[in-house]
Amino acid sequence: METREKRLLTRDTVRYAVKRPELKNSIKWLLKRKAITIKKPLTKEGRAEIKSLALPELHYRLKELELVESIVDELGRRISVTAAKDRGATLIDTILLA
């Protein structure tokens, strides 16, 4: 993998990793704003409870969060593969996936 591709991979990973907590906070804020109490809204059970509420604004944010999480996971796997092949990339793997 070329250096340019590695940079793009790293940049994408950081961009999506930053988006994840923004979405989590947005979901929590919407729940609070609507006076909905879910003890642990981002667990598997909490997400199921949010989906059962049938509120579009929460549903869309939750879907977006799940998409971002899957992208971060996929990018993390790509970084791990790259790091295994490139000793110089090991540090990036350690920093981003910690």
Secondary structure in CASP SS format (residue, H / E / C, confidence):
PFRMAT SS
TARGET T0000
AUTHOR 0000-0000-0000
METHOD secondary structure of the structure
MODEL  1
M C 1.00
E C 1.00
T H 1.00
R H 1.00
E H 1.00
K H 1.00
R H 1.00
L H 1.00
L H 1.00
T H 1.00
R H 1.00
D H 1.00
T H 1.00
V H 1.00
R H 1.00
Y H 1.00
A H 1.00
V H 1.00
K H 1.00
R H 1.00
P H 1.00
E H 1.00
L H 1.00
K H 1.00
N H 1.00
S H 1.00
I H 1.00
K H 1.00
W H 1.00
L H 1.00
L H 1.00
K H 1.00
R H 1.00
K C 1.00
A C 1.00
I C 1.00
T C 1.00
I C 1.00
K C 1.00
K C 1.00
P C 1.00
L C 1.00
T C 1.00
K H 1.00
E H 1.00
G H 1.00
R H 1.00
A H 1.00
E H 1.00
I H 1.00
K H 1.00
S H 1.00
L C 1.00
A C 1.00
L C 1.00
P H 1.00
E H 1.00
L H 1.00
H H 1.00
Y H 1.00
R H 1.00
L H 1.00
K H 1.00
E H 1.00
L H 1.00
E H 1.00
L H 1.00
V H 1.00
E H 1.00
S H 1.00
I H 1.00
V H 1.00
D H 1.00
E H 1.00
L H 1.00
G H 1.00
R H 1.00
R H 1.00
I H 1.00
S H 1.00
V H 1.00
T H 1.00
A H 1.00
A H 1.00
K H 1.00
D C 1.00
R H 1.00
G H 1.00
A H 1.00
T H 1.00
L H 1.00
I H 1.00
D H 1.00
T H 1.00
I H 1.00
L H 1.00
L C 1.00
A C 1.00
END
